[in-house]
Amino acid sequence: MIKENLTKVQENIQAACIRAGRNRKEVTLIAVSKTNPVSCIEEVLEEGVIEFGENKVQELTEKYRVLPKDLNWHLIGHLQTNKVKYIVDKVKLIHSVDSVRLAEAIDKEAAKRNVICDILIEVNIAKEDSKYGIFAEDVYPFLLEISKFKNIRVKGLMTIAPFVENPEKNREHFRNLRQLNIDIKLKNIDNVSMDVLSMGMTGDYEVAIEEGATMVRVGTGIFGERNYTI
Ligand SMILES: *Cc1c(COP(=O)(O)O)cnc(C)c1O
């Protein structure tokens, strides 16, 4: 089933790129493997996808340990400062930075290991009470504050759009995030490049691609419904 699902998602991504006049290479598919066992990840790996997203540090490090080292891990969930040390040298990208304290902790751990850690800023684009992330208008001052940290590099923005039945409802949020990305890029802040827009999940990744997403995070659409009880 996973292979068929993945083929369908790849076709949808391709079609969305065509509709938007974009090159398929501009969009990276991240297979969100949280709650799914290593055997399911291996099935996806066999199809040539090497980018995987996890939202929990412990789950990520356990899977990291047993899977090949040449695949790329994305930490997409809320990250506590005391857990940074477990993942800073294992992940390709941390998508969920939303406080100076967290940015500082990542910088410190990265410096200890003599690595540069790539991060995204999580933006609460629809100002939902239930979501992490900083508000759009606070992103610029936030970046000025963290640009002094030399062992992190801000690659762009991430958002988790509202849960909606009709993905069209999220179009304006994706558009707003893209515009914010462009506005900030023009300011040329130290250590901030703004080439990555991580937005779009199973319910809305096609709209997100039409609005400029460079990374989409698809879980259910590939692995099927998650079972949180196992
Ligand atoms: C779980 C999760 C996803 C994937 O969600 P699906 O709706 O299953 O595609 C994407 N992004 C984040 C941050 C998540 O936690």
The ligand as a Tripos MOL2 file, in Angstrom:
@<TRIPOS>MOLECULE
LIG
   15    15     1     0     0
SMALL
NO_CHARGES

@<TRIPOS>ATOM
      1 C1          2.5700   14.8730   11.4790 C.3       1 LIG1
      2 C2          3.1090   16.0810   10.8230 C.ar      1 LIG1
      3 C3          3.0550   16.2240    9.4190 C.ar      1 LIG1
      4 C4          2.4000   15.2180    8.5070 C.3       1 LIG1
      5 O1          1.0260   15.2350    8.6780 O.3       1 LIG1
      6 P1          0.0580   14.4460    7.6660 P.3       1 LIG1
      7 O2         -1.2150   15.1930    7.7490 O.co2     1 LIG1
      8 O3         -0.0240   13.0600    8.1660 O.co2     1 LIG1
      9 O4          0.6690   14.5290    6.3270 O.co2     1 LIG1
     10 C5          3.6230   17.3480    8.8700 C.ar      1 LIG1
     11 N1          4.2060   18.3030    9.6340 N.ar      1 LIG1
     12 C6          4.2780   18.2180   10.9780 C.ar      1 LIG1
     13 C7          4.9430   19.2860   11.7390 C.3       1 LIG1
     14 C8          3.7190   17.1050   11.6160 C.ar      1 LIG1
     15 O5          3.7990   17.0060   12.9520 O.3       1 LIG1
@<TRIPOS>BOND
     1     1     2 1
     2     2     3 ar
     3     2    14 ar
     4     3     4 1
     5     3    10 ar
     6     4     5 1
     7     5     6 1
     8     6     7 2
     9     6     8 1
    10     6     9 1
    11    10    11 ar
    12    11    12 ar
    13    12    13 1
    14    12    14 ar
    15    14    15 1
@<TRIPOS>SUBSTRUCTURE
     1 LIG1         1 GROUP 0 **** ****
